[in-house]
Amino acid sequence: MSTFTHLGVRKDIVKSLKELNITTPTEIQEKGIPILLKQKTDFIGLAQTGTGKTAAFGIPVLQHIDTNNNEVQALILSPTRELVQQIKKQLFKFTKYADDKIFLEAVFGGEKIDKQLKKLERTTHVIVATPGRLLDLINRGTVNLSQVKTVVLDEADEMLSMGFKQELDAILTHTGATKNTWLFSATMPEGIKRIIKMYMSDNAVRIAVNENSLVNANISHQYIKTTIKEKTSDIIAYLGTKDAGRGIIFCKTKLGTQALAKELTEEGFSVGALEGDMQQKERDKVMRAFKKENIQVLISTDVSARGIDVHNLAFVLHHQLPQQLEYYTHRSGRTARAGKKGVSVAFILPVELERVFEIQKELGIKFKEATLA
């Protein structure tokens, strides 16, 4: 069994990892780290969220930084402010024992731009950013990316499905021609293939983790037949059986999210809702409560759930099945993180059975019918 030292990770970083109880590399780390450390190459990593991607790209990013050079040398793009903050925090922890200080800054919307500009006036080696806010800073001429050697596109498919296509194009054309681009994605829609074709070398190294199962193998997929009238009471009955479990319920619309949150609250469940019109402060408050386990059930639309990474979720419920296959992958991938088991349950009307079979076929997974006995 390989260790981080075998993979070529520096002693000081191995020491930090040990302190964080990260001792055995995950598959993406084992396959990716040696390549990203030794080869100057473009890289495509096909891996689910929760497989240890942050360390897979973060450790090589940190080891490539030349601390004698005060320019921005690496850029990590991620779809949401939560993910950006999380990546920055994790990389900062990895640098705890580094001989020379590596300076990291996080840049995202929802925070005063002047505050971020001030931070960027100091030496910054690595910028972790959401595409929209970063492009804003580029357009103001306040951030220089000409010396960037590495660009990481994390959760690339999520960034595209959130509508960041133009921002990504603009950012990639602003970075130097000699950079390496490392792209990580859970799925490979057309938009991602286009980015690979336009901005990455034909010789890019490709690594896929669990390629046969695009959806995490530790998740059991179920469906429960219901009717429009009985759906809410069936969901309540289901939640009643999940005594200590926490989970997320996905709704297609904002109104559906609000209505279900209201009904479940009236039934005495501790519930938080995430939807598009929320102020960032409110969203942060709900997420903090959910992470601290003060909320048992989070109800969310697909877009609002971007970037949620909460461990120990017992279940994901689908109030309706999503239109897009990628959404099913992302939704169900919120449970069974870091090797744990989880369940993904779709509440369907009889006419939607066809859709269940389509999802089975496309994603190579097996659904079982469950009942509320």
C-alpha positions in Angstrom: 0.0 0.0 0.0 1.5 3.3 -1.0 2.0 6.2 1.4 2.2 10.0 0.7 5.9 9.8 1.0 6.1 7.1 -1.7 4.0 9.4 -4.0 6.7 12.1 -3.6 5.0 14.4 -1.1 7.4 16.6 0.9 8.1 15.8 4.5 6.5 19.0 5.9 3.3 18.3 4.0 3.2 14.7 5.1 3.5 15.9 8.7 0.5 18.2 8.2 -1.5 15.5 6.6 -0.8 13.1 9.5 -2.1 15.8 11.9 -5.3 15.9 9.8 -5.6 12.1 10.0 -4.9 11.8 6.3 -2.5 8.9 6.1 -3.6 6.6 3.2 -3.9 8.2 -0.2 -7.3 7.8 -2.0 -7.3 6.4 -5.6 -7.3 9.9 -7.3 -4.5 11.0 -5.0 -2.5 7.8 -5.6 -2.8 8.1 -9.4 -2.7 11.9 -9.7 -0.1 13.2 -7.3 3.0 11.5 -8.8 2.0 12.7 -12.3 1.3 16.3 -11.2 4.5 16.5 -9.2 6.8 15.1 -11.8 5.4 16.0 -15.2 4.7 19.4 -16.6 1.5 18.3 -18.2 -2.2 19.2 -18.7 -4.3 16.8 -16.7 -7.9 15.5 -16.8 -9.2 13.8 -13.6 -12.6 12.2 -13.8 -13.7 11.8 -10.2 -16.7 12.3 -7.9 -16.8 14.9 -5.2 -15.7 13.4 -1.9 -12.9 11.3 -3.5 -10.1 13.5 -2.1 -9.6 15.7 -5.1 -8.5 18.8 -3.1 -5.4 17.1 -1.8 -4.8 15.4 -5.3 -4.3 18.8 -6.9 -3.6 20.9 -3.8 -0.4 19.1 -2.7 1.3 19.4 -6.2 0.1 23.1 -6.5 1.8 23.8 -3.1 5.0 21.9 -4.0 5.4 23.7 -7.3 5.3 27.2 -5.6 8.6 29.1 -5.7 8.4 31.2 -2.5 11.2 33.6 -3.7 8.9 34.7 -6.5 6.1 37.0 -5.2 3.8 36.7 -8.3 0.6 34.7 -8.5 1.8 31.2 -9.6 -1.3 29.1 -9.3 -5.0 29.7 -9.8 -7.7 27.3 -8.6 -11.3 27.9 -9.9 -14.3 26.4 -8.2 -18.0 27.0 -8.6 -19.2 28.3 -5.3 -18.0 30.5 -2.4 -18.3 27.5 0.0 -16.0 25.4 -2.1 -13.5 28.2 -2.6 -13.4 28.8 1.2 -13.1 25.1 1.9 -10.2 24.6 -0.6 -8.3 27.6 0.8 -8.7 26.4 4.3 -7.5 22.9 3.5 -4.5 24.1 1.5 -3.6 26.4 4.3 -3.6 23.5 6.7 -1.3 21.5 4.4 1.3 24.4 4.6 1.5 24.4 8.4 5.0 23.0 8.6 6.4 24.5 5.3 9.9 26.1 5.7 8.8 29.2 3.6 5.4 30.8 3.9 3.1 30.1 1.0 0.5 32.9 0.7 -3.1 31.9 -0.4 -6.0 34.2 -1.0 -9.7 33.3 -1.6 -11.7 35.5 -4.0 -15.5 35.1 -4.3 -18.7 37.1 -4.8 -20.9 38.1 -1.8 -18.0 39.7 0.0 -17.0 43.4 -0.4 -14.6 43.7 -3.4 -12.5 46.3 -1.7 -11.6 43.9 1.1 -10.4 41.4 -1.5 -8.5 44.0 -3.4 -6.6 44.9 -0.3 -5.7 41.3 0.4 -4.4 40.9 -3.1 -2.1 43.8 -2.8 0.0 41.6 -0.5 2.2 38.8 -1.8 -0.1 36.1 -3.1 1.2 32.8 -4.5 -2.1 30.9 -5.0 -5.6 32.4 -5.7 -8.6 30.2 -5.1 -11.6 31.9 -6.8 -15.1 31.7 -8.2 -15.0 32.6 -11.9 -17.4 35.6 -11.7 -15.5 37.5 -9.1 -12.1 36.7 -10.5 -13.1 38.0 -13.9 -14.3 41.2 -12.2 -10.9 41.7 -10.7 -9.1 40.9 -14.0 -11.3 43.5 -15.8 -10.4 46.1 -13.1 -6.7 45.4 -13.9 -6.1 44.5 -10.2 -4.8 41.0 -10.6 -2.0 39.8 -12.8 -2.1 36.2 -14.0 0.7 36.4 -16.5 3.0 34.4 -14.3 0.5 31.6 -13.5 2.1 28.2 -14.1 -0.9 26.1 -13.1 -4.7 26.6 -13.5 -6.9 24.1 -11.7 -10.6 23.8 -12.8 -12.3 22.1 -9.9 -15.8 20.7 -10.3 -15.6 21.9 -13.9 -19.0 20.5 -14.9 -20.7 22.3 -12.1 -19.0 25.6 -13.2 -20.5 25.1 -16.7 -23.9 24.1 -15.5 -24.0 27.3 -13.4 -23.4 29.3 -16.5 -19.8 30.3 -16.1 -18.8 29.4 -19.7 -17.9 32.9 -20.8 -16.0 33.7 -17.6 -14.0 30.5 -17.9 -13.1 31.4 -21.5 -12.1 34.9 -20.6 -10.0 33.7 -17.6 -8.2 31.0 -19.6 -7.2 33.5 -22.3 -5.8 35.9 -19.6 -3.4 33.3 -18.1 0.1 32.8 -19.7 0.5 30.5 -22.6 3.1 28.3 -20.8 0.7 27.2 -18.0 -0.6 23.7 -17.3 -4.3 23.2 -16.9 -5.6 20.6 -14.5 -9.3 19.8 -14.9 -11.4 17.8 -12.5 -14.9 16.9 -13.2 -17.5 14.3 -12.1 -19.1 14.1 -15.5 -18.0 14.8 -19.1 -20.7 16.8 -20.8 -20.1 18.4 -24.2 -19.1 21.8 -22.7 -16.2 20.1 -20.8 -15.0 18.4 -24.0 -15.0 21.8 -25.7 -12.8 23.3 -22.9 -10.4 20.4 -23.2 -10.2 20.7 -26.9 -9.7 24.5 -26.9 -7.4 25.0 -23.9 -5.7 21.8 -23.2 -3.0 19.8 -24.9 -3.8 16.7 -26.9 -1.3 14.9 -24.8 -3.1 15.7 -21.5 -2.9 12.8 -19.1 -6.3 11.4 -18.3 -7.1 9.6 -15.0 -10.6 8.2 -14.2 -11.6 7.0 -10.8 -14.3 4.3 -10.7 -14.8 5.0 -14.4 -17.4 2.3 -14.7 -19.5 3.7 -12.0 -19.9 7.4 -12.5 -22.0 7.3 -9.4 -20.4 6.3 -6.1 -20.6 2.6 -5.5 -21.5 2.9 -1.8 -24.9 4.5 -2.6 -27.9 2.3 -2.8 -30.5 3.7 -5.2 -34.2 3.3 -4.4 -37.5 4.6 -5.6 -40.9 4.8 -3.8 -44.1 5.0 -5.8 -46.4 7.7 -4.6 -49.1 10.2 -5.9 -49.1 14.0 -6.1 -51.6 14.1 -3.2 -49.7 11.7 -0.9 -46.1 12.7 -1.7 -45.6 15.0 1.2 -47.1 12.6 3.8 -45.0 9.8 2.3 -41.8 11.8 2.7 -42.9 12.6 6.3 -43.4 8.9 6.9 -40.0 8.1 5.4 -38.2 10.8 7.5 -39.9 9.4 10.6 -38.1 6.1 10.0 -34.7 7.7 9.7 -34.4 8.5 13.4 -30.9 9.9 13.7 -30.1 10.3 10.1 -29.4 13.6 8.4 -30.0 14.2 4.7 -30.9 16.5 1.9 -34.2 16.7 -0.1 -33.9 18.0 -3.6 -36.8 19.9 -5.1 -37.0 21.2 -8.7 -38.3 24.6 -7.9 -37.8 27.4 -5.4 -41.5 27.4 -4.5 -41.5 23.6 -4.0 -38.5 24.0 -1.7 -40.3 26.7 0.4 -43.6 24.8 0.5 -42.0 21.5 1.6 -39.8 23.3 4.2 -42.9 24.9 5.7 -44.9 21.6 5.8 -42.0 19.6 7.4 -41.4 22.4 10.0 -45.1 22.2 10.9 -44.7 18.4 11.4 -41.9 19.1 13.9 -38.8 18.3 11.8 -35.7 20.5 12.1 -35.4 21.8 8.6 -33.4 24.3 6.7 -34.1 25.5 3.1 -31.7 26.7 0.5 -33.0 28.5 -2.6 -31.9 31.0 -5.2 -33.3 34.3 -3.7 -31.6 33.9 -0.4 -29.1 36.4 0.9 -25.6 35.0 1.3 -25.8 35.7 5.0 -28.9 33.6 5.3 -27.4 30.8 3.3 -24.3 30.7 5.4 -26.5 30.6 8.6 -28.4 27.6 7.3 -25.2 25.8 6.2 -23.6 26.4 9.5 -26.6 24.9 11.4 -26.7 21.9 9.1 -22.9 21.2 9.5 -23.3 21.5 13.3 -26.1 19.0 13.1 -28.7 21.5 14.5 -30.7 20.8 11.4 -31.7 17.3 10.4 -33.0 17.9 6.9 -31.8 20.4 4.3 -34.3 21.1 1.4 -32.7 22.6 -1.7 -32.9 23.3 -5.4 -30.1 21.8 -7.6 -28.5 25.2 -8.1 -28.6 26.2 -4.5 -27.0 22.9 -3.4 -23.8 23.6 -5.4 -20.7 23.2 -3.4 -22.3 21.5 -0.4 -19.8 19.1 1.1 -21.1 17.8 4.4 -19.9 14.4 5.8 -22.1 11.7 7.3 -25.3 12.3 5.4 -27.4 9.2 5.6 -29.7 9.9 2.7 -30.6 12.0 -0.3 -34.3 12.3 -1.3 -35.5 13.4 -4.7 -38.9 15.2 -4.4 -38.8 14.9 -8.2 -36.3 13.3 -10.4 -34.0 15.9 -12.2 -34.2 16.6 -15.9 -30.5 16.3 -16.4 -28.6 13.2 -15.7 -25.6 15.1 -14.3 -27.9 16.5 -11.6 -28.7 13.0 -10.5 -25.0 12.2 -10.2 -24.4 15.4 -8.2 -27.4 15.0 -6.0 -26.8 11.4 -5.0 -23.1 12.1 -4.6 -23.9 14.2 -1.5 -24.3 11.1 0.5 -21.8 8.2 1.0 -18.8 10.5 1.2 -15.3 9.4 2.1 -16.1 5.6 2.0 -19.3 5.7 4.0 -22.6 4.1 2.8 -25.6 6.1 1.9 -29.0 5.9 0.3 -30.6 7.9 -2.6 -34.4 7.7 -2.7 -36.6 9.1 -5.5 -40.3 9.6 -4.8 -41.9 9.0 -8.1 -45.4 9.0 -9.7 -46.1 5.8 -11.6 -45.7 7.6 -15.0 -42.1 8.4 -14.0 -41.0 4.8 -13.8 -39.7 5.1 -17.4 -37.3 7.9 -16.3 -35.9 5.6 -13.5 -35.1 3.0 -16.1 -33.4 5.7 -18.3 -31.3 6.9 -15.4 -30.3 3.2 -14.6 -29.2 2.6 -18.1 -27.3 5.8 -18.6 -25.5 5.8 -15.3 -25.0 2.0 -15.0 -26.7 1.8 -11.6 -29.4 -0.4 -10.2 -32.6 1.0 -8.6 -34.6 -1.1 -6.1 -38.3 -0.4 -5.3 -38.8 0.4 -1.7 -42.0 0.7 0.3 -43.0 2.6 3.4 -44.1 -0.4 5.3 
